[in-house]
Amino acid sequence: MEIFIIFGIFMLLSWLVSSQLKSRFNKYSRMPLRSGLSGREIAEKMLRESGVEGVRVISTPGKLTDHYNPASRTVNLSPEVYQGRSVAAAAVAAHECGHAVQHARAYAFLQMRSALVPVISVSSRYMQWVLLAGILMVETNPGILLAGIIMFAATTLFSFVTLPVEFDATRRALAWLTNTGMTVGEEYSHAKDALKWASLTYVVAALASLATLLYYIMIFMGRRS
């Protein structure tokens, strides 16, 4: 019962944050950028002025699907951001370029997150089954649950390592946007607000992962109420 309460609480928080993010993004997508540059042009300009070479800016299908791929060295922007000439498009494009700058500068937390990806890939594939078997057999074979906890702990660590990566990318994006005059006055405050809500989605995910991990640890230690 406890695990369903935990999931319920964080599902609600996640929904609230996601709703606010979509609302902010829709609002700021209707606010034209004074420079008139598109998200693609903003991204290419930031990469160029940051001295980052060999990174391509491409369009990717979907909405809010923007991301930086360190393997292919591509800044992937959703059509609304890639073609958009709004405050939201500028903020998102600059944020993703922030990750490209991190990669070029060998940012420690980004390197750590990249190193964890193979571990997370394996853990995510088997973790739920190991945890289920571990809970069912906790009295007779607690080692199975311990293995599941270790696998889940890796995913929780990944969630928390992601936080400084996202916060730093936002910091780099906002600094560039204001230092170059790409966003001025209310444009800057709106860009900051949009990126704040995007960052909060990662915070909620990390806290949810931690709460769930602690729950499994309590079961393993025989403290389930």
C-alpha positions in Angstrom: 0.0 0.0 0.0 2.8 2.4 0.9 4.4 2.1 -2.5 1.2 3.1 -4.2 0.9 6.2 -2.0 4.5 7.2 -2.9 3.8 6.6 -6.6 0.5 8.6 -6.3 2.1 11.6 -4.7 4.9 11.8 -7.2 2.6 11.1 -10.1 0.6 14.1 -9.0 3.6 16.3 -8.6 4.9 15.2 -12.0 1.6 16.0 -13.6 1.5 19.4 -11.9 5.0 20.3 -13.0 4.5 19.0 -16.5 1.3 21.0 -16.8 3.0 24.2 -15.8 5.9 23.5 -18.2 3.5 23.0 -21.1 1.5 26.1 -20.1 4.7 28.2 -19.8 6.1 26.8 -23.1 2.8 27.5 -24.9 2.7 31.0 -23.5 6.3 31.9 -24.3 6.0 30.3 -27.7 3.6 33.1 -28.6 6.0 35.8 -27.6 8.2 36.8 -30.6 11.9 37.2 -30.1 13.0 40.8 -30.8 16.0 39.6 -32.7 13.8 37.6 -35.0 16.2 34.6 -35.0 14.9 31.0 -35.1 15.8 28.3 -32.6 18.1 26.8 -35.2 19.8 30.1 -35.8 20.1 30.8 -32.0 21.7 27.3 -31.5 24.2 27.7 -34.4 25.1 31.2 -33.1 25.7 30.0 -29.5 27.8 27.0 -30.7 29.8 29.2 -33.0 30.4 31.9 -30.4 31.2 29.3 -27.7 33.9 27.8 -29.9 32.1 24.5 -30.2 33.0 22.8 -33.5 31.7 19.6 -35.2 28.2 19.8 -33.7 25.2 19.8 -36.0 21.8 21.4 -35.2 19.0 19.2 -36.6 15.2 18.9 -36.3 13.6 15.9 -34.5 10.0 14.9 -34.6 7.6 15.6 -31.7 6.9 18.3 -29.1 9.3 19.0 -26.2 11.6 16.3 -27.6 14.6 18.6 -27.6 17.9 17.0 -26.5 21.6 16.9 -27.1 23.1 13.6 -28.3 26.8 13.4 -27.3 27.3 10.2 -29.3 26.3 11.8 -32.6 27.2 15.3 -31.5 23.9 16.7 -32.6 21.6 19.3 -31.0 18.2 17.9 -31.7 15.4 20.5 -31.7 11.6 19.8 -32.0 10.0 21.5 -35.1 8.4 24.2 -32.9 11.8 25.1 -31.5 13.9 24.5 -34.6 11.7 26.8 -36.7 10.2 29.0 -34.0 11.2 32.6 -33.5 9.9 33.0 -29.9 11.3 33.4 -26.4 10.6 29.7 -25.7 12.4 28.6 -28.8 15.4 30.7 -27.9 15.5 29.4 -24.3 15.2 25.7 -25.3 17.7 25.9 -28.1 20.3 27.7 -25.9 19.7 25.1 -23.1 20.4 22.2 -25.4 23.5 24.0 -26.7 24.5 24.3 -23.1 24.9 20.5 -23.1 27.0 20.7 -26.2 29.3 23.2 -24.5 29.5 20.9 -21.4 30.6 18.1 -23.7 33.2 20.2 -25.4 34.5 21.4 -22.0 34.5 17.9 -20.5 32.1 18.9 -17.8 32.6 16.3 -15.0 28.9 15.6 -14.2 28.1 15.1 -17.9 31.0 12.6 -18.2 29.7 10.8 -15.1 26.2 10.6 -16.5 27.5 9.3 -19.9 29.6 6.6 -18.0 26.4 5.5 -16.2 24.4 5.0 -19.3 25.5 1.4 -20.1 24.8 0.4 -16.4 21.4 2.0 -16.5 20.6 0.3 -19.8 21.2 -3.1 -18.3 19.6 -2.3 -14.9 16.4 -0.9 -16.4 15.9 -4.0 -18.4 15.8 -6.5 -15.5 15.3 -4.3 -12.4 11.5 -4.5 -12.1 11.5 -8.3 -12.3 14.4 -8.7 -9.8 12.6 -6.3 -7.4 9.3 -8.2 -7.8 10.9 -11.5 -7.1 12.9 -10.0 -4.3 9.8 -8.7 -2.5 8.0 -12.1 -2.9 11.0 -14.0 -1.6 12.3 -11.4 0.9 11.9 -13.8 3.9 13.6 -16.8 2.2 16.1 -15.3 -0.1 16.7 -11.6 0.7 19.7 -11.5 -1.6 17.5 -11.2 -4.6 15.9 -8.0 -3.2 19.3 -6.7 -2.3 20.4 -7.2 -6.0 17.3 -5.3 -7.1 18.0 -2.5 -4.6 21.5 -2.1 -6.0 20.2 -1.9 -9.5 17.6 0.6 -8.5 20.2 2.6 -6.6 22.1 3.0 -9.9 19.1 4.5 -11.6 18.6 6.8 -8.6 22.2 7.9 -8.8 21.7 8.6 -12.5 18.7 10.8 -11.7 20.7 12.9 -9.2 23.7 13.2 -11.4 21.4 14.5 -14.1 20.4 17.5 -11.9 23.7 19.4 -12.0 23.9 18.6 -15.7 20.6 20.2 -16.3 21.1 23.2 -14.0 24.5 23.9 -15.4 23.2 23.8 -19.0 20.4 26.3 -18.0 23.0 28.5 -16.3 25.2 28.5 -19.5 22.1 29.2 -21.7 20.9 32.1 -19.7 24.3 33.6 -19.3 24.8 33.5 -23.1 21.4 34.8 -23.9 21.8 37.9 -21.7 25.5 38.5 -22.4 24.9 38.6 -26.2 21.7 40.5 -25.9 19.6 37.7 -27.5 17.1 38.2 -24.7 16.5 41.6 -23.1 14.1 42.8 -20.4 11.0 40.6 -20.1 12.4 38.2 -22.7 15.1 37.1 -20.3 12.8 36.6 -17.3 10.4 34.6 -19.5 13.2 32.4 -20.8 14.4 31.9 -17.2 10.9 30.9 -16.1 10.5 28.4 -18.9 13.8 26.7 -18.1 13.1 26.7 -14.4 9.9 24.6 -14.9 11.8 22.3 -17.3 14.5 21.7 -14.6 11.8 21.0 -12.0 10.7 17.9 -13.9 14.1 16.4 -13.3 13.9 17.4 -9.6 10.6 15.6 -9.1 11.9 12.5 -11.0 15.0 12.3 -8.8 13.0 12.7 -5.6 10.5 10.1 -6.7 13.3 7.7 -7.4 14.9 8.3 -4.0 11.6 7.8 -2.1 11.0 4.5 -3.9 14.6 3.4 -3.2 14.2 4.1 0.5 10.9 2.1 0.5 12.7 -0.9 -1.0 15.5 -0.6 1.6 13.0 -0.5 4.4 11.5 -3.7 3.1 14.9 -5.3 3.0 15.7 -4.3 6.5 12.4 -5.7 7.8 11.0 -2.3 8.8 7.9 -2.3 6.6 4.9 -1.0 8.6 
